[in-house]
């Protein structure tokens, strides 16, 4: 596994790719035109207008958001590294968004610090919580869109050595 910040995103992707309930389960099987999971947004959005899902299909795009003012202050005053992650789910059925949200919450919606021992590269995930969820019909691509945002608090592993 890579070190540094890239390991965080590789870990998030690896977790999702390894879950058969998500891919091929809810989102459908990976194909040449639809890999189901992406790291870039809105760079991948033009692909959505050319693709017509069949049955219950969709895809998930991972985006790192800029932390809000309160989290930026926390990050500047502590050793913690705070990252806000947004998952943009596009699907041809409204229920796909809620089903994917349940899976994401299973991994990253905790109520207390370090409930689980999770490490991505040299960062230990101390706390994570869903901060926001929204639904809309994306008129430009004619699909349902659900955006789910999580706040994740990490600490470098070297502090525990």
N, C-alpha and C positions, 0 to 999 in steps of 0.2 A: 504494500500500500504506500502511496506517495506521502511525503511529509508536508507540513504546512497547510495553508488554507485549501489548496486543491484537494487534499485528502478528505476534507469535510464533505465536499460536493461529490467526490467519488464514493464516499461512504453512504451518503443519502441515496445516490443512484443505485448503488449495489444492493442496498436494502430493498428498494422498490423492485428492481429487476429480479431479485431472488424470490419474490412473493408471487406464487402462481395464482393466488386469488385476484391479483391485480392484472398481471400479464401472464397468460392470455385471458384469465377469468373475466374481469369486468371490462377492461379496455379492448380486449380482442387480441388475436395473435399478431406478433411482429411481422411486418411485410416490408418489401422494398420501399413502398410509398408511405408507409406509416410504421415508424420504429416504436411508437407508443410513448416513449419518454424522451424529452429533449431538455437541453440546458439553456437554450437561448430564446429570448422573447423580447421584442416582437419579431426578431429576425426570421423565425419559423412561420410566422402568421401567414405570409403569402401562400405557403403550401396548403393551408387549410381551405382556401377558396377553390383549389383545384381538385380536392379530394371529397368523394362522396362516401361516407361510412355506410356499411351495409349491416342491418340488424342493430344490435347494441354495441356500438364501437365508440372509441374516443381516444384522446391522447392527453398527456400531462406534460406541462412545460414548467421547469423549475427556474425561478428568478431570484437573485439576491437583491433585496430591497435596501434602501438607505434607512438606517435606524432612526427612529423618532428622536426628538430632542431629549426626552428623559433618558432614553437608553444611551444616547451619545454621551451624556453627562456621566452616567454610570461607567461606561467604558473608559472615559477619560480619567476617572478618579479611582479605579480599581484595577486589579490584574485581569479581571474578566474580559473576554472578548465576546461581544454581543453581536449576533447576526440575525437579521430578519429575512426569512425565506417566504416567498410566495409561490404557491403551486397553482397554475392556471390549468383548469381542466376544461377541455372542449369535448362535447359528446352530442350524439344525435338523439339522446333521450335524457330528459331532466333527471331521472332517478340515478343515472350514472354518476353524477356529481356527488350525491349523498352517499352512495356506496363507496366511492373513492375517499371521501372525507372520513368515513368510518375507519378505513384502513390506515390513512395518514394519522388519525388520532390515536390509533392503537400503538403506533410507533413514537409519536412526538407530542402527545397532549398529556402532560403529567400534572399532578397537583402538588407534589413536594419535590425538593431538590434531590438529585441523584437517587431516584427510585430504582434505576437500572444502571448497570455498569456498561456504558457505551463509550467507545473511544474511536475517533477518526484520525488516523495518523498520529501526530503528537499532541492532539487536543482531546481533552476529556469533556464530554457533554455533562454538565452539572444540572441543567434545568432546561426545559422546553415547554412551551404552552401555545396553544392556538390563540391568536390574538384577534382574528377577524375572519369572517366568512361572508361572501356575497354571491348572489346569483343574478344573472341577466341573460337575455337572449342577444347573442352577438349577431346583429343584423348583417354586418359585412361578410361574415362567413356562413350565416344562416344555421348556427348551431347554438346549443345551450352552453353557457360559460359559467363555471363556478371558480372563484378565486378564494383560496384558503391560505392565510398567512400565519406563520409561526415565529415566535421569538425563541432563539436558542442562545444559551449562555455557556461558554466554554472556558476552560482554564488550561494553560499549557501543562503538559505532563511533567516537565522538569521540576515543577514546584513540589511534586510528591516524591521525588527520588531521594 
